[in-house]
Structure formats: C-alpha cells, structure tokens
C-alpha cells in the first residue's frame, strides 16, 4: 500500500509543489492557479527520488500484475518510467508528444510487440487530456493500455470523466485533497487559504483571487 500523505509531505518539503493562494501562477492553458506542481525537481533529491520510485513500483506491482511493458510520457515521465522499469525488470518505451520530423519519424521509442499489456507512467494528471493522448497513440500502435500511474493528480471532475470514458484505470501516489489537508495541518496555509484552494479546484477555469 502507498502512503498519500507521506508522498505529499515529501513534495512540499522540496518545494516540488508550491502553494500561493494570493499570488497565483498562470498555467499554459491560461488558467490562474494557486498551486504549481513541478515533479521534475524530485529527480535532484536522491532519497526522495528513491521513495517516489519505490511507491510507483508498488502500485504497478500490486494493481497491474498483468503488465509486461511500461511506457513513460515525454518528457517528465521518461525518467520515472525508466527507473520503475529497471526496478521491476520490465521492458520500457516512451511516447513523444508528436512524431519525430526526421529519421524514422517515431512517436513511440523503444521495442514493443503488438498485444503487449502496458502501464503508462506519468508525473502529473490535470485535465487528463495530454495523458489520454498518449493512450490513443499506444492503442493505435496495437498495445493494450491496462492502466496509468502518476505521482500527483488534481482530481478534477473533467479528468475523472475523461478517464472513465476512455476506459483507463489510473492511480496517483497522492492528490490535491491530501496535499491541502496536510498543508493546513502543518501551517503552510491558513484555514482561510484552505477555503480558497478548495474553491479553485471546483472551477479552475473561472477562478479568481478573492
């Protein structure tokens, strides 16, 4: 079993997740957000990196025992996928956002056989759109996507619906609710800021700082 609270604590400890309710960040989508998640930072902290790797391995081993192949999502999921595949001694591939414009023009890098059962390793799930694009690519290549594992999810309703419609089971090591609960407990955010953070999650596209 994984420990959502322990994972959230470690991400906060190294500022891989930053909370700023009063001075929000701007996402690539244009959304204003009181939170920014950068799990790439974990790679620079060996002991926390090892913890996250072990947790990802546990999820794959326990929830997807039928997996015979792992796929990392470029770019942030590549390193995590490679580490988990190495630990579990599974074959590994990774998926580019789009096909290469030179050479063989591959979008999926590595060797795989059609019909393989693959688990996708992702660092972050927000709306689920980009993650599910990877699923489409893999299915087009003839492999069976049995699930997806990520480090963190915001738990947006739109993502839950998208994964359900796509028929993809996914699991994250920790999530937004766990993070905000922990941040409130340890005094990182005040109860008032907690309300702001929870309100944002309900309607992030139209959220404004109060």
C-alpha positions as CSV (number, residue, x, y, z in Angstrom):
1,X,0.0,0.0,0.0
2,X,1.2,3.5,-0.8
3,X,1.1,6.4,1.6
4,X,-0.6,9.5,0.0
5,X,0.2,11.8,3.0
6,X,3.9,10.8,3.0
7,X,4.3,11.5,-0.7
8,X,2.6,14.9,-0.3
9,X,4.8,15.7,2.6
10,X,8.0,15.0,0.6
11,X,6.8,17.0,-2.4
12,X,6.1,20.0,-0.1
13,X,9.4,19.5,1.7
14,X,11.4,20.2,-1.5
15,X,9.0,22.7,-3.0
16,X,8.1,20.4,-5.9
17,X,4.6,21.7,-5.1
18,X,4.2,25.4,-4.4
19,X,1.1,27.0,-2.9
20,X,0.4,30.7,-3.5
21,X,-3.3,31.5,-3.0
22,X,-2.8,35.3,-3.1
23,X,-0.3,35.4,-5.9
24,X,-1.5,32.7,-8.3
25,X,0.5,31.2,-11.1
26,X,-0.6,31.2,-14.8
27,X,-0.7,27.8,-16.5
28,X,0.0,27.2,-20.2
29,X,-3.8,26.9,-20.6
30,X,-4.2,30.5,-19.3
31,X,-5.8,29.3,-16.1
32,X,-4.9,31.2,-12.9
33,X,-3.9,28.7,-10.3
34,X,-2.9,29.0,-6.6
35,X,-0.7,25.8,-7.0
36,X,2.2,24.8,-9.2
37,X,3.5,21.3,-9.4
38,X,7.0,20.6,-10.7
39,X,7.8,16.9,-10.0
40,X,10.9,17.2,-12.1
41,X,12.5,18.7,-9.0
42,X,12.3,15.4,-7.2
43,X,14.9,14.0,-9.5
44,X,17.5,16.2,-7.8
45,X,16.9,14.8,-4.3
46,X,18.2,11.2,-4.2
47,X,16.4,9.9,-1.1
48,X,13.0,11.4,-2.0
49,X,13.6,10.2,-5.6
50,X,14.1,6.7,-4.3
51,X,11.0,6.9,-2.2
52,X,8.8,8.0,-5.1
53,X,10.3,5.3,-7.3
54,X,9.5,2.7,-4.7
55,X,6.0,3.9,-4.4
56,X,5.4,3.8,-8.2
57,X,6.8,0.3,-8.3
58,X,4.5,-0.8,-5.5
59,X,1.4,0.5,-7.4
60,X,2.4,-1.2,-10.7
61,X,3.3,-4.5,-8.9
62,X,0.1,-4.5,-6.8
63,X,-2.5,-3.1,-9.1
64,X,-1.3,-4.1,-12.5
65,X,0.4,-7.5,-12.2
66,X,-0.6,-8.3,-15.7
67,X,1.7,-5.6,-17.1
68,X,4.5,-6.8,-19.4
69,X,5.6,-3.4,-20.6
70,X,5.9,0.2,-19.2
71,X,5.6,3.4,-21.1
72,X,6.9,6.8,-20.0
73,X,5.3,10.1,-21.1
74,X,7.7,12.6,-22.6
75,X,9.3,14.5,-21.1
76,X,8.5,14.5,-17.4
77,X,7.5,10.8,-17.2
78,X,10.5,9.4,-19.1
79,X,12.9,9.3,-16.1
80,X,10.3,7.8,-13.7
81,X,9.2,5.2,-16.2
82,X,12.8,4.1,-16.8
83,X,13.5,3.8,-13.1
84,X,10.4,1.8,-12.4
85,X,11.0,-0.5,-15.4
86,X,14.6,-1.1,-14.2
87,X,13.4,-1.9,-10.7
88,X,10.7,-4.2,-11.9
89,X,12.8,-5.7,-14.7
90,X,10.1,-4.8,-17.3
91,X,10.7,-3.7,-20.9
92,X,10.4,0.1,-21.4
93,X,9.3,2.5,-24.1
94,X,8.4,6.2,-24.1
95,X,6.0,8.3,-26.1
96,X,6.8,11.6,-27.7
97,X,4.2,14.5,-27.9
98,X,4.4,14.2,-31.7
99,X,6.3,12.0,-34.2
100,X,9.9,13.0,-34.9
101,X,10.2,15.2,-38.0
102,X,13.4,13.3,-39.1
103,X,14.9,9.8,-39.1
104,X,12.2,7.1,-38.7
105,X,9.6,9.5,-37.6
106,X,8.8,7.6,-34.5
107,X,6.4,8.8,-31.8
108,X,6.9,5.7,-29.7
109,X,10.5,5.0,-28.9
110,X,11.8,1.5,-28.0
111,X,10.9,-2.1,-28.9
112,X,7.4,-3.5,-28.2
113,X,5.2,-6.2,-29.6
114,X,1.6,-5.7,-30.6
115,X,-0.8,-7.0,-28.0
116,X,1.6,-6.2,-25.1
117,X,-0.1,-5.1,-21.9
118,X,1.3,-1.7,-21.0
119,X,1.1,0.6,-17.9
120,X,1.8,4.3,-18.6
121,X,3.9,6.2,-16.1
122,X,3.1,9.9,-15.9
123,X,4.3,12.6,-13.4
124,X,1.1,14.7,-13.2
125,X,-2.5,14.5,-14.2
126,X,-4.5,17.7,-14.5
127,X,-7.4,17.6,-17.0
128,X,-6.2,14.3,-18.4
129,X,-6.2,15.5,-22.0
130,X,-2.4,15.1,-22.7
131,X,-2.2,11.9,-20.7
132,X,-5.0,10.3,-22.7
133,X,-3.5,11.4,-26.0
134,X,-0.6,9.1,-25.1
135,X,-3.1,6.3,-24.5
136,X,-4.6,6.9,-28.0
137,X,-1.1,6.7,-29.6
138,X,-0.3,3.5,-27.8
139,X,-3.6,1.9,-28.7
140,X,-3.1,2.9,-32.3
141,X,0.3,1.1,-32.2
142,X,-1.6,-2.1,-31.2
143,X,-0.7,-2.4,-27.5
144,X,-3.2,-2.8,-24.7
145,X,-3.2,0.0,-22.1
146,X,-4.1,-1.6,-18.8
147,X,-3.6,1.5,-16.6
148,X,-1.8,4.6,-15.8
149,X,0.2,5.6,-12.7
150,X,1.1,9.2,-11.8
151,X,2.8,10.9,-8.9
152,X,0.2,13.6,-8.4
153,X,-3.4,14.4,-9.6
154,X,-5.5,17.4,-9.0
155,X,-8.6,15.3,-9.0
156,X,-10.6,17.4,-11.5
157,X,-14.0,16.1,-12.4
158,X,-13.2,16.6,-16.1
159,X,-10.2,14.2,-15.7
160,X,-12.3,11.6,-13.9
161,X,-14.9,11.7,-16.6
162,X,-12.3,11.6,-19.4
163,X,-10.5,8.5,-18.0
164,X,-13.8,6.8,-17.4
165,X,-14.9,7.4,-21.0
166,X,-11.6,6.2,-22.3
167,X,-11.8,3.1,-20.2
168,X,-8.5,3.7,-18.5
169,X,-7.9,2.9,-14.8
170,X,-5.4,5.3,-13.2
171,X,-3.8,5.7,-9.8
172,X,-1.8,8.6,-8.3
173,X,0.6,8.4,-5.4
174,X,-1.0,11.5,-3.9
175,X,-3.7,14.0,-4.7
176,X,-4.9,17.6,-4.2
177,X,-7.2,16.9,-1.3
178,X,-4.4,15.1,0.7
179,X,-2.0,17.9,-0.1
180,X,-4.3,20.7,1.1
181,X,-5.2,18.8,4.2
182,X,-1.5,18.3,5.1
183,X,-0.6,21.9,4.3
184,X,-3.4,23.1,6.6
185,X,-2.3,20.7,9.4
186,X,1.4,21.9,9.3
187,X,0.5,25.6,9.0
188,X,1.7,26.0,5.4
189,X,-1.7,27.5,4.7
190,X,-4.3,29.1,6.9
191,X,-7.9,27.8,7.2
192,X,-9.0,30.8,5.1
193,X,-6.4,30.0,2.4
194,X,-7.6,26.4,2.5
195,X,-11.0,27.5,1.5
196,X,-9.5,29.5,-1.4
197,X,-7.6,26.5,-2.5
198,X,-10.6,24.2,-2.4
199,X,-12.8,26.7,-4.2
200,X,-10.2,26.8,-7.0
201,X,-10.4,23.1,-7.6
202,X,-14.1,23.3,-8.0
203,X,-13.9,25.6,-11.1
204,X,-10.3,26.3,-12.0
205,X,-11.1,27.8,-15.4
206,X,-13.2,30.6,-14.0
207,X,-11.4,31.1,-10.6
208,X,-10.2,34.5,-9.5
209,X,-8.3,35.5,-6.4
210,X,-10.8,36.9,-3.8
